[in-house]
Amino acid sequence: MLKKVWLFFLFFSATLHADECNTWGCMSTIEELFTTTTGYVYVGTPFDETKANCQADSGVYFVLNMKNPNAREVYSSLLAAYMSDKKIQLRIIEGSPICEISYVRLSKQY
């Protein structure tokens, strides 16, 4: 029994920080960033953003609305992750019609 519990925790911890997209967003490196004059930043990963519980723009992008409070800080984190080729957690607003980013998270753990 102890062996089964140990194997479960090993599997769970290994998948916890895996690169992937889920209903809540993606844990990944950033493959593409582009900005528009309308106040949006589009974020693409090498994974399938359509797995998120929202409507990915063009089926491949999460969207950061630069009119939101702290959007500049979030954009700074996105740029840092992109330029350093580090993983970042991209958390979306579930059910959002444009896969709007709620927050991002950088961690040395992943």
Backbone bond lengths (Angstrom), bond angles and torsions (degrees), N, CA, C in turn:
res aa  C-N    CA-C-N  psi(-1)  N-CA   C-N-CA  omega(-1)  CA-C   N-CA-C  phi
1 M - - - 1.450 - - 1.537 110.74 -
2 L 1.302 116.36 -43.64 1.468 120.01 179.78 1.524 110.82 -61.38
3 K 1.326 116.21 -36.54 1.468 120.05 178.92 1.528 110.90 -63.84
4 K 1.329 117.11 -40.07 1.466 120.63 178.67 1.525 111.11 -64.60
5 V 1.317 116.72 -42.03 1.460 120.40 178.83 1.520 109.87 -63.43
6 W 1.318 116.86 -43.79 1.468 121.94 179.26 1.531 110.45 -60.97
7 L 1.328 117.23 -44.50 1.463 120.53 179.22 1.525 111.55 -64.19
8 F 1.332 116.95 -37.72 1.456 120.57 177.56 1.529 110.44 -60.68
9 F 1.331 117.11 -48.11 1.460 120.65 -179.52 1.518 112.41 -65.00
10 L 1.313 117.50 -36.70 1.460 120.41 176.21 1.523 110.58 -63.14
11 F 1.338 115.92 -46.07 1.459 120.02 179.32 1.523 110.93 -63.72
12 F 1.338 116.98 -46.06 1.454 121.50 -178.16 1.522 111.43 -61.98
13 S 1.315 117.69 -45.62 1.467 119.87 -179.03 1.520 111.55 -68.59
14 A 1.313 117.83 -31.28 1.469 120.63 178.31 1.518 110.99 -70.21
15 T 1.329 117.47 -34.94 1.461 120.27 -178.73 1.516 112.66 -87.25
16 L 1.332 117.20 -15.83 1.448 120.86 -177.79 1.520 112.33 -60.93
17 H 1.298 117.53 -37.89 1.455 121.41 -176.58 1.527 112.14 -112.03
18 A 1.317 116.33 23.02 1.458 120.08 -179.22 1.526 110.07 -73.40
19 D 1.307 115.13 148.20 1.463 119.87 174.89 1.519 108.00 -71.82
20 E 1.329 115.94 121.64 1.454 119.98 179.11 1.517 110.28 -178.40
21 C 1.325 114.73 168.97 1.454 121.12 171.47 1.522 108.19 -112.70
22 N 1.320 115.81 142.00 1.460 123.60 179.02 1.519 108.49 -133.55
23 T 1.333 116.11 -170.83 1.456 120.46 -179.95 1.524 112.62 -61.78
24 W 1.316 118.11 -30.69 1.475 122.68 -176.55 1.524 113.74 -86.27
25 G 1.340 118.06 -14.50 1.458 121.80 -177.86 1.516 111.23 144.49
26 C 1.339 116.88 -146.78 1.466 120.87 -177.30 1.526 111.57 -133.68
27 M 1.317 114.89 150.46 1.453 123.75 168.72 1.515 104.39 -117.05
28 S 1.334 116.43 109.74 1.452 118.14 -170.21 1.518 111.55 -168.43
29 T 1.308 114.58 173.04 1.449 120.34 164.74 1.534 106.87 -81.18
30 I 1.298 116.55 165.84 1.461 120.99 177.80 1.519 108.35 -100.33
31 E 1.305 115.12 125.62 1.460 121.01 -178.88 1.529 111.83 -91.96
32 E 1.348 115.98 -31.56 1.462 119.18 -176.15 1.525 110.45 -151.17
33 L 1.311 115.52 138.41 1.464 123.73 173.02 1.523 107.48 -130.53
34 F 1.317 117.02 132.26 1.463 116.87 169.39 1.512 110.10 -146.73
35 T 1.313 115.14 147.30 1.454 122.00 -176.04 1.522 109.56 -113.42
36 T 1.324 113.88 156.12 1.460 119.83 177.70 1.520 109.31 -125.50
37 T 1.308 116.44 164.73 1.462 121.03 177.62 1.529 111.89 -76.32
38 T 1.326 117.40 -8.90 1.461 120.99 179.56 1.522 113.14 -85.37
39 G 1.336 117.58 -2.36 1.457 120.30 175.78 1.513 114.98 99.27
40 Y 1.324 117.41 18.92 1.455 120.61 178.62 1.527 110.71 -117.03
41 V 1.331 114.67 147.48 1.459 121.89 171.22 1.525 105.72 -118.12
42 Y 1.316 116.98 127.72 1.462 123.00 -179.66 1.523 108.64 -101.08
43 V 1.341 115.35 134.01 1.456 121.79 -174.66 1.533 108.68 -123.77
44 G 1.331 115.41 123.86 1.463 120.83 178.22 1.516 110.87 -118.34
45 T 1.325 115.79 142.65 1.466 122.30 176.58 1.529 108.51 -115.99
46 P 1.326 118.11 170.28 1.459 119.27 176.63 1.532 112.92 -77.54
47 F 1.333 117.27 2.89 1.468 120.79 -176.59 1.520 111.44 -108.14
48 D 1.317 116.42 -174.00 1.463 122.90 -173.92 1.526 111.03 -93.26
49 E 1.325 116.57 96.61 1.460 121.81 -179.20 1.529 112.21 -66.32
50 T 1.325 118.44 -17.88 1.466 120.35 -179.85 1.528 111.90 -69.46
51 K 1.318 118.53 -10.10 1.471 121.00 175.30 1.524 111.47 -73.51
52 A 1.326 116.85 -17.73 1.464 121.11 179.72 1.527 110.07 -72.72
53 N 1.302 115.82 151.88 1.461 122.90 -178.53 1.539 110.10 -80.71
54 C 1.332 114.89 65.97 1.465 122.48 179.96 1.525 107.16 -168.53
55 Q 1.312 116.88 179.88 1.462 121.51 178.88 1.525 109.28 -104.30
56 A 1.319 116.94 95.96 1.466 120.93 -179.54 1.526 110.02 -60.46
57 D 1.324 116.37 130.30 1.460 121.40 -179.93 1.520 109.24 -61.43
58 S 1.298 117.11 127.65 1.470 123.97 -175.82 1.526 111.56 56.54
59 G 1.331 116.85 17.52 1.460 121.78 178.85 1.521 114.06 76.72
60 V 1.345 117.63 2.25 1.469 118.70 -174.88 1.526 115.51 -138.88
61 Y 1.323 119.57 -3.35 1.461 119.52 -173.16 1.516 113.15 -124.22
62 F 1.335 115.15 140.66 1.449 122.46 163.76 1.528 106.01 -91.28
63 V 1.324 116.87 157.86 1.458 120.47 -174.25 1.528 110.44 -125.98
64 L 1.332 115.31 131.85 1.454 121.98 171.65 1.524 107.25 -105.76
65 N 1.328 116.38 120.53 1.457 121.53 177.62 1.522 107.70 -87.07
66 M 1.317 117.01 112.68 1.462 122.08 -176.14 1.531 113.03 -70.44
67 K 1.325 117.40 -7.40 1.463 120.18 177.23 1.524 112.28 -83.93
68 N 1.326 117.37 -8.83 1.458 121.47 179.90 1.528 111.32 -77.49
69 P 1.341 116.75 150.66 1.466 119.25 175.07 1.534 110.17 -59.16
70 N 1.283 117.36 142.97 1.469 124.73 179.84 1.529 114.15 66.48
71 A 1.317 117.73 10.98 1.469 119.62 179.80 1.523 111.34 -60.86
72 R 1.306 118.11 -36.29 1.473 120.94 179.32 1.527 111.10 -64.82
73 E 1.322 117.04 -37.53 1.462 120.80 177.72 1.531 110.86 -67.74
74 V 1.323 115.70 -40.44 1.470 119.98 177.13 1.525 109.65 -64.52
75 Y 1.325 116.42 -43.67 1.466 120.62 178.46 1.528 110.86 -61.28
76 S 1.317 117.44 -39.32 1.472 120.93 176.72 1.529 111.14 -59.69
77 S 1.329 116.39 -41.74 1.471 120.20 177.69 1.527 111.21 -65.74
78 L 1.331 116.03 -40.36 1.468 119.72 177.60 1.529 110.72 -61.45
79 L 1.327 116.45 -45.85 1.466 120.48 178.81 1.530 111.54 -62.39
80 A 1.329 116.24 -42.30 1.466 120.00 179.34 1.529 110.86 -61.39
81 A 1.319 116.47 -44.31 1.468 120.16 179.04 1.521 111.01 -65.05
82 Y 1.327 116.92 -42.39 1.458 121.44 -179.79 1.532 111.16 -63.45
83 M 1.325 116.34 -48.87 1.465 120.25 -175.95 1.529 112.90 -69.44
84 S 1.328 117.33 -28.68 1.469 120.25 -179.57 1.525 112.10 -96.22
85 D 1.329 117.20 -2.94 1.465 122.89 -178.10 1.533 111.41 56.61
86 K 1.339 115.27 39.40 1.466 122.11 178.47 1.522 109.75 -101.80
87 K 1.324 115.18 154.42 1.457 120.28 177.04 1.523 110.42 -71.99
88 I 1.322 114.40 149.51 1.455 122.18 177.15 1.521 107.74 -141.89
89 Q 1.316 115.81 145.50 1.455 120.43 174.78 1.516 107.50 -90.64
90 L 1.318 116.09 123.34 1.460 122.76 179.11 1.524 107.55 -108.58
91 R 1.316 116.71 104.61 1.461 121.50 -178.25 1.515 108.65 -97.98
92 I 1.330 115.84 125.37 1.460 120.32 -177.66 1.526 110.96 -100.47
93 I 1.313 115.74 164.98 1.459 121.19 170.71 1.520 105.66 -82.25
94 E 1.330 117.10 108.92 1.462 120.04 -176.07 1.520 110.48 -62.26
95 G 1.326 115.64 136.56 1.454 122.31 -178.32 1.520 113.31 86.52
96 S 1.327 117.00 -1.50 1.459 121.17 -178.63 1.530 110.63 -64.93
97 P 1.329 117.60 135.84 1.463 119.61 -179.94 1.531 113.33 -71.44
98 I 1.344 117.92 -11.53 1.472 119.95 179.34 1.536 112.11 -126.55
99 C 1.336 118.34 15.78 1.465 122.00 -176.07 1.529 111.05 53.17
100 E 1.314 115.13 52.44 1.459 120.39 -178.77 1.525 110.80 -69.20
101 I 1.318 116.35 134.10 1.459 122.15 179.50 1.521 109.44 -74.01
102 S 1.326 115.21 128.42 1.457 121.97 177.58 1.527 110.50 -88.54
103 Y 1.336 115.54 -47.45 1.457 120.61 176.02 1.519 109.63 -160.01
104 V 1.315 115.37 165.50 1.464 122.10 175.19 1.513 108.33 -125.64
105 R 1.322 115.08 158.04 1.460 119.57 -178.50 1.517 109.64 -142.30
106 L 1.325 115.09 124.44 1.457 121.94 173.12 1.515 107.63 -104.68
107 S 1.328 117.11 138.91 1.456 121.06 179.55 1.517 109.54 -150.85
108 K 1.305 117.23 144.83 1.464 121.14 176.17 1.520 110.84 -74.16
109 Q 1.346 117.48 -11.94 1.452 121.40 179.65 1.519 112.78 -71.70
110 Y 1.314 117.60 -20.87 1.469 120.24 -179.89 1.494 111.05 -136.24
